[in-house]
Amino acid sequence: MFRYKYSTITRCCLMLSLMVSSVYAEKNDTLPVDKLGSFAHPIQVGVVTVKPFAIKEGEHYRGVVIELWDAIATQYGWHYLLHDAGTNYSEAAKKTSQGIYDVTIGNLSTTYDRGVQVDFSRPYLLNYVAILTQSNNKNIFQHIYEIFLASMLPILIVTITIFAFASLVYWLLERRKHPYCVSDSFFSTSIAMLSGDVVDRPSTNMNRLIFICILITGSILQAMLIATITDASIQLKSHHDPFRSKNEIINKKFIVETGSSFAKIVEKLGATAIEVPGGSSAAAQYYMNHSDTIDGFIADHLIVYDIAKKQTHNTYILSQLNLRNDELVFYFKRHFIYEKEVNLALLRLQDSNQAKELCAIYLGVDADLCVL
């Protein structure tokens, strides 16, 4: 009798345990145990840790790609493990192709060389290749001087020559009527040129015509001065950007992160790329420590913008020059079984505006870049 009761109690406990285990498994693992993404077989996700895309704090991650990936995994009920993939993009692509990671997330660009190794997701963010560079730090008088040398100097020489010749002819004609020295002539014509007023009334019709030429010359000089000051003011408002076209980076030297695809872009544009290991922060700092011999640091727009806005004295700025439009993606190992699902989820996040909301946490007004 006692043995029967014990057996019944045991069976009841066993059944209850199975029920609880079943409920727990249903809640925490919607996939078969042997399926990728299940609790027993989680997706291995490599994370290229570059702010603001992915930030590692202790054992925890946050950032744009972390938020997007977690939203995708939650939608499908996938379990996953995050692994620090460092900051070398080429190494991250290589480890993904070797199957060390099923997926790699971060600020990853699409290039032919990497396309041979891995598969790409659809873009999750529009981007462009930007330059962190040193401000010219010139005052308005330096700009005025450079503008005169570049474009105004020939006109100025011609104008002064005409003025000197007209003043000399005016003196020769006036001295026939009354005593008139050269200094008096140049004084009268100079006042007329600068102010537009006639100090001495010309005594002949020819001198009246000469005075009209001098007045026209003065108007030209005033227009030149106004144009120069205006152009110099516009240059001051453009943050002293030394790069206004791609031609201006030819033969220059730029820092890029080790493994970055931007090295080839720099070299195709006729500049020299110097690779520095340690991630974007280390590469940017290396540039700032050697800015007397190196012309800039090249990286994603969002990375450069984040570094530039932290500069309190505006010594280093985000150049307005866009070297190339770029699209950021996730990397998949070959034959990743959830490639289609990830792409559909990215589309759904973008169409529902959820991608923009997640990106706004880290990108602020640039969150529109996450909506293609």
Summary of the structure (lengths in Angstrom):
residues: 372
radius of gyration: 35.4
end to end distance: 73.2
largest distance: 150.9
contacts: 1171
relative contact order: 0.16
helix: 53%
strand: 16%
